[in-house]
Amino acid sequence: MINLHLPEPDQKYCVYCHRENALKGELIHFPHKSCESVVYLTNDRVIEPFSIWLYTCRWCRGADTRWKRKSAKK
């Protein structure tokens, strides 16, 4: 279920490199924060809407920014 006030977990780590320092977190709601019913996929599978905290470290955020700048120049 979607929980707009989901508390942050005790154990935090980067979703890309698993570092545990200099983290920036974001609360993600799938598929959307206003969704309250189940989601049906094309192959008759059912997905319950959910909320999750995702964290990225400073190094991975910097790498992502460099990649975006480099790809924008092309």
Secondary structure, DSSP 4 states (H G I P E B T S, - for coil): ---TTPPPPSS---TTT---SSEEEEEEEES-TT--S-EE-TTS-EE--EEEEEEEEHHHHHHHHHHHHHHHH-
